[in-house]
Each structure stands twice: as structure tokens, then as C-alpha cells.
Amino acid sequence: MLTCTPRIRNLSRALLGAAALSAAFIANAADGTLLHTMFQDHAVLQREQPIRVFGRANAGEQVKLSFAGKRATARADGDGNWSTTLPAMKAGGPYTLVATAGSTTQNVADVMVGDVWLCSGQSNMELQVWRALDARAEIAGANNDRIRLLTVPQNGAVTPQATFATPVKWTTTTPDTIRDFSAACYYFARELQKTVDVPMGLVNAAWGGSRIQAWTSGDALRATKLYDAELDVLAQYANDEAGGLASWGDVWARWWNARADAKPGDEPWRRDFTPGKDWRTAPRELGAWERWGVPELAAFDGMLWYRTTVKLTAQQAAQGATLALAPADEVDMTWVNGVAVGSTYGAGSGREYALPSGLLKEGENVVVVNVLDTYREGGLSGPASANALRFKDGSTVVLSNPWKYRKVDGNDTPPRAPWQTAAGLSTLYNGMIAPLGRYNVRGMLWYQGESNTFEGARYRDLLRTLREDWRSRFGAKTPLLIVQLANYGMPKAQPAESGWAELRESQRQVANDDANSGLAVAIDIGDHYDIHPSNKQELGRRLARVARHVVYGEALPPSGPVPRSARRVADGVVVTFADNTGELVGIGANGPIGFELCGAQKDSCRYADAKASGNTVTLRAPNAHEATRVRYCWADGPTCTLFDGANLPAGPFELALPTASTDDHAR
């Protein structure tokens, strides 16, 4: 039986085997549960598609379904799984879904037929209605029996799960149920229902701080050829935790030693490593390093090494033991006596790492922790007494010796342990998407990317991979509606490179290359000071507009002016736009602000004077004839003021300027 540590509890039932799952499901038949948990009172089933219905029964048992006068049958396979389809239906309800197998009958009441939406991503999709604008009035006025809500429990898993970590429940929209539901998802459906008057079912599966890799299946990630080593470790970890940890330690060490500024012998995790003069003594109570009074750490986001020692008796060293650490903000990689013993993402809880037998030694033992922080405060939180060795006999030895620390220079980002929940590989797909089964959906809403801004170019392929991965589950042409990252951070006085802008460009390109995808521009409704902008009502309106165009085929521009081409003229560059309503205008100035002309090299961009006319913008700047690229809105939190007659903004983009022998084209 597994010993439960916070990491294992965080992964929930990640290590359950297929046999255990099968036994659990077959037991459901005995208590009257034949249908998958997605099929329950107040559910919404997707209209105008054959309705997939599935569940569990005793092996070989026949299952009969009836719904709104339609009937279907299925037979459970040798593992107890069954699935079938009901005929496509128009919007309507409420109806009752009845499943019968042998002497067992399950009735599901108040089921509607309408459009089902999967809303997923990180914290801006998770952000609840109570945290959005005008929350008190919005919550008080939320009464809609035709918008149904289901929140997927947050759960990471090493292997795909067939059930949710905790029970789920479909609910109607009321002040009580909407308060903690996704604001972006709800306001989207509320706005869409004004023109698409059918019941809406909203499934919210989101996790703050999550990376796109965690939402993508292991098979899809394997096909990219980008994460073979990490996926091999994940597969090992699923069956042999200690072995997986050791292998991950090797992967992490190879990354550290391959950095551009790596120095021979600089391996702080090793037991025989001798800290040099660049190691300093940390405050006894530790806590966020920004509060230590050290100027170079006052606003530092990056990695810090921590190292301490603890003396043990022979009796202590011979016992089974667990290393307990205070919460680490936000990722730790931890070694004891040079052996990797754990790595966890998340600042909310402490760490508990079971130590392999024979690892501890009589005398001095070395504990080393590398902490990565990427946002706000970072480090090992206090009190110091939270850091200790806990032994099998119930005794505890606090790590009372001073901690030494060393700041890591540069912006290198270490690999994340593949089993980490929000930052791992396939973990959220396994724990939050796989349990949905193949439930029919009309479309997928995706608001994520803040946690991947360090790899904006790679994100392009990762987002395409996720799109096709999810379509393999929900349907080959299932629409994907992407929220382009909102502005965040202060505008720059001069053009600069931006990981946020690069990721927005990847989002734009992915939306452009697929007829069943769309982009909601949010560059003007962010917050310079808050990564979680509260105006989710306007975001919902824009997402609904994209859906009306992409999903329902309405002949309206989906999301404001879209760049189509850039060409040289005698004294400048002309950018041509499409999908604008009315003429282009620059808000708040004589011309639109935010355009740059760039050469081939980084740091070659310069702001350009711009003039809007009709559906074009003409750019002029010194040496404009040397430009090879046009950029717009290119910063983490840019100032950009090009809108159309419907008051919709042009989104960030980069276009390549053609040479004399090529046609205009978009990069």
C-alpha cells in the first residue's frame, strides 16, 4: 500500500492500476450506477450530433437506454465498459435518461439538449465570478435554468483516469452556484445565448499556473519528440517512484551541466560539494527572499540554491525517514546526500519526501534544495522548524543548522519534474480531461499561456498538438476558441523583445491556420498591475462573437481588424487589414500607436509614425526602406490604439516584409 505524502495526495489516484479501476466501476452496477458520472441530473447533452453515452456494468451484461422517445442498447465488454449512441436531437428538454441492466435501473432527470462547451486553461479561465467586475450585482442576478454548470475537480495524475478525483455535479445557474464558477466561461455562454437561444452546458476544467504540456496527453507529447526523456521518467515513476526520482535527478543534472555558463564541478547537490565565497547565510526563519533585505533579491525571479547539514546517530540513520520541508514558492528540486528525493510545484503546501533505505548516514548528512520562483515572492517559507527529518519511531530532528544560499544568475529555466500537477507532462489531461470520457461538446474554449511565455515560439506547435489531441477525444472538427493573452506589465519606452508578445503571435498563427479555430483579442482589457484582469464580461462578449462566426457561421468579423499583408512604398510601409467593421481609427492620438519597423536582427526595432486610412495603415520612420518586419503591440503590456468602427481592437502581430522578388506574406 502506498504511503501518502502531499505530493501523492496531490496526484490523487494517479497510481491506481487498471484492475483496481475496473473493480471500482463494476461495484457501481451493484449500487445502481450504470452511467458515467457526466450523465446525471441537470446535465446538458449536445444537440444535432449522435449522442455518445457510456458507463460501466457487469462484464457481458446488456444495457438498455431510453431518452426522449429514443432507444439504444449496448453490451459491456470483459472489463465492464459499455458505450453506445442515441440519435441526434434538436435542442429541448427537460427529459429523463434511463439506463437498465439486469435488475439495475438508473434514472437521470431534468436533462436538457443544447450546446456543451469545455472551458479550460489556467488562472484566467479559473477566475471565479466573485472575483470579476461588478461581482455583487452579477451574482445576485444570476438565475438561468438553461445554463448548466459543471466544475471538474482539480487533480493531477501520472496515468489517465477514468473517473474524477471527487464527485462532480451538474447544477443550474443560481446566485449560489455561479459565485465560484469560471467568470469567462459563464459570461461567454450568457452572451452567446442572446443570439443562439438553446440550453448551454458549461464544463470548466482549469488550474491556475498550469502549462499547456500538463493538458496534453502523453501519447500526443511523445509524438512531438520533444519530451522523450521526461516521458520515460514519468512511465518509470508510475510503477517505481524511487527509481523515477533517481532517473529524474540524472535528467536535471544533465540540464544543469549543459547550461551555457556551467562550470566544471559546480554541482551543489553533491554531498562532497564545498560551497565557495559566493554562498551566504540565509536568515534563520527563511521566508520569501525578497524580504531578506538583500538588494539583489528584492525583486528577483529565478533560482536560488539552499544547502544545510544535519548530524544523525547510527540509530537514526538506520531508520526509515521522511524529509519535511516548508512550502516552496514555487518549484523545488531536492536532494539528500546527493540523491534526488523529490520535486513539487506549488506554494500552498509543504513537502514530504520519503527517503530511500540506506540513504541517511551516521554523522553529517547534506540537504540541498533548489527553488525556482517566476512570479512575485519566492523561496522556502518559514518557520525554520518546519524543515525536519521525521523518523519511523516517531522522533523528529529539526534542520536547525543555518541554511547557506546562492543566487543563480541568468534566465535559464530548469526542466519540470514530469509528475508535477500543473507544470508536468500530461498530468492534468490524465486527471481532468480523460475522466470526461468522450462526452459530446460543441466547442472548446482555451485561455492559457501565461505560464509558457518563456517558450513563445515552441508554444505554436504545442497548441496545435493540444488542439488535435483533444479533437481525437471530442471530435475531429471540434472548434477551438483561443483567448489571446491580455496585456500585463508596464509599457516600455523603447521597443524590446517580449516572450508574451511571441506567445500571442503563436496563438494568432494557430487560430489562422484552421477554419474551425478562432481568436478572441484581449490586448486592451488587461491590467498593467494584475495578471488576472477582472473584465471578464467583455471577454465573454468577444468569445461569443468568435463563436458566432467560427461555430455558427454568421457573416460577421470574428474579432476586429486582422492584418493581411505588408508592402513597401517609396517612403514607408503599408499594412492592409481585413475583417474590420468600418474604417480603421487610432484612438487618443493623431494616428495609431504601437507600430514598429524592424530589421532582421533582435533589438533592431524602432517605433514608427502611423496613419490609418480606410483599411490600411501607412508607417514611416527613418531608414524604413531597410525594414524586414512589421510588429504591432509587441510587449508584455503594450500601448496600442488601432481600432475599427465597432470599437474592436486590432490584435498583436508580426508580418514579414517581402523582398523585391517575393509576394506579401504573413510570417
PEUR-V166532 format. One record per residue. N is the residue number from 1. SS is DSSP state (h for helix, s for strand, l for the rest). Layout:
BEGIN
n = {N/N}
ss = {SS/SS}
END
This chain:
BEGIN
n = {1/2/3/4/5/6/7/8/9/10/11/12/13/14/15/16/17/18/19/20/21/22/23/24/25/26/27/28/29/30/31/32/33/34/35/36/37/38/39/40/41/42/43/44/45/46/47/48/49/50/51/52/53/54/55/56/57/58/59/60/61/62/63/64/65/66/67/68/69/70/71/72/73/74/75/76/77/78/79/80/81/82/83/84/85/86/87/88/89/90/91/92/93/94/95/96/97/98/99/100/101/102/103/104/105/106/107/108/109/110/111/112/113/114/115/116/117/118/119/120/121/122/123/124/125/126/127/128/129/130/131/132/133/134/135/136/137/138/139/140/141/142/143/144/145/146/147/148/149/150/151/152/153/154/155/156/157/158/159/160/161/162/163/164/165/166/167/168/169/170/171/172/173/174/175/176/177/178/179/180/181/182/183/184/185/186/187/188/189/190/191/192/193/194/195/196/197/198/199/200/201/202/203/204/205/206/207/208/209/210/211/212/213/214/215/216/217/218/219/220/221/222/223/224/225/226/227/228/229/230/231/232/233/234/235/236/237/238/239/240/241/242/243/244/245/246/247/248/249/250/251/252/253/254/255/256/257/258/259/260/261/262/263/264/265/266/267/268/269/270/271/272/273/274/275/276/277/278/279/280/281/282/283/284/285/286/287/288/289/290/291/292/293/294/295/296/297/298/299/300/301/302/303/304/305/306/307/308/309/310/311/312/313/314/315/316/317/318/319/320/321/322/323/324/325/326/327/328/329/330/331/332/333/334/335/336/337/338/339/340/341/342/343/344/345/346/347/348/349/350/351/352/353/354/355/356/357/358/359/360/361/362/363/364/365/366/367/368/369/370/371/372/373/374/375/376/377/378/379/380/381/382/383/384/385/386/387/388/389/390/391/392/393/394/395/396/397/398/399/400/401/402/403/404/405/406/407/408/409/410/411/412/413/414/415/416/417/418/419/420/421/422/423/424/425/426/427/428/429/430/431/432/433/434/435/436/437/438/439/440/441/442/443/444/445/446/447/448/449/450/451/452/453/454/455/456/457/458/459/460/461/462/463/464/465/466/467/468/469/470/471/472/473/474/475/476/477/478/479/480/481/482/483/484/485/486/487/488/489/490/491/492/493/494/495/496/497/498/499/500/501/502/503/504/505/506/507/508/509/510/511/512/513/514/515/516/517/518/519/520/521/522/523/524/525/526/527/528/529/530/531/532/533/534/535/536/537/538/539/540/541/542/543/544/545/546/547/548/549/550/551/552/553/554/555/556/557/558/559/560/561/562/563/564/565/566/567/568/569/570/571/572/573/574/575/576/577/578/579/580/581/582/583/584/585/586/587/588/589/590/591/592/593/594/595/596/597/598/599/600/601/602/603/604/605/606/607/608/609/610/611/612/613/614/615/616/617/618/619/620/621/622/623/624/625/626/627/628/629/630/631/632/633/634/635/636/637/638/639/640/641/642/643/644/645/646/647/648/649/650/651/652/653/654/655/656/657/658/659/660/661/662/663/664/665/666/667}
ss = {l/l/l/l/l/h/h/h/h/h/l/l/l/l/l/l/l/h/h/h/h/h/h/h/h/h/h/h/h/h/l/l/l/l/s/l/l/l/l/l/l/l/l/s/s/s/l/l/l/l/s/s/s/s/s/s/l/l/l/l/l/s/s/s/s/s/s/l/l/s/s/s/s/s/s/l/l/l/l/l/s/s/s/s/s/s/l/l/l/l/l/s/s/s/s/s/s/s/s/s/s/l/l/s/s/s/s/s/s/s/s/s/s/s/s/s/s/s/s/s/s/l/h/h/h/h/l/s/h/h/h/l/l/l/h/h/h/h/h/h/l/l/l/s/s/s/s/s/s/s/s/l/l/l/l/l/l/l/l/l/l/l/l/l/l/l/l/l/l/l/s/s/s/l/h/h/h/h/l/l/l/s/h/h/h/h/h/h/h/h/h/h/l/l/l/l/l/l/s/s/s/s/s/s/s/s/l/l/l/l/l/h/h/h/h/l/l/h/h/h/h/h/h/h/l/l/l/h/h/h/h/h/h/h/h/h/h/h/h/l/h/h/h/h/h/h/h/h/h/h/h/h/h/h/h/h/h/l/l/l/l/l/l/l/l/l/l/l/l/l/l/l/l/l/l/l/l/l/l/s/s/l/l/l/l/l/l/l/h/h/h/l/l/l/h/h/h/l/l/l/l/s/s/s/s/s/s/s/s/s/s/s/l/h/h/h/h/l/l/l/s/s/s/s/s/l/l/s/s/l/s/s/s/s/s/s/l/l/s/s/s/s/s/s/s/l/l/l/l/l/s/s/s/s/l/l/l/l/l/l/l/l/s/s/s/s/s/s/s/s/s/s/s/l/l/l/l/l/s/s/l/l/l/h/h/h/l/s/s/s/s/l/l/l/l/s/s/s/l/l/l/l/l/s/s/s/s/l/l/l/l/l/l/l/l/l/l/l/l/l/l/l/l/l/l/l/h/h/h/h/h/h/h/h/h/h/l/l/l/l/l/l/s/s/s/s/s/l/l/h/h/h/h/h/h/h/h/h/h/h/h/h/h/h/h/h/h/h/h/h/h/h/h/h/l/l/l/l/s/s/s/s/s/l/l/l/l/s/l/l/l/l/l/l/l/l/l/l/h/h/h/h/h/h/h/h/h/h/h/h/h/h/l/l/l/l/s/s/s/s/l/l/l/l/l/l/s/l/l/l/l/l/l/l/l/h/h/h/h/h/h/h/h/h/h/h/h/h/h/h/l/l/l/l/l/l/l/l/l/l/l/s/s/s/s/s/s/s/s/l/l/s/s/s/s/s/s/s/l/l/l/l/l/l/s/s/l/l/l/l/l/l/l/l/s/s/s/s/l/l/l/l/l/l/l/s/s/l/s/s/s/s/s/l/l/s/s/s/s/s/l/l/l/h/h/h/l/l/s/s/s/s/l/l/l/l/l/l/l/l/l/s/s/l/l/l/l/l/s/l/l/l/s/s/s/s/l/l/l/l/l/l/l/l/l/l/l}
END
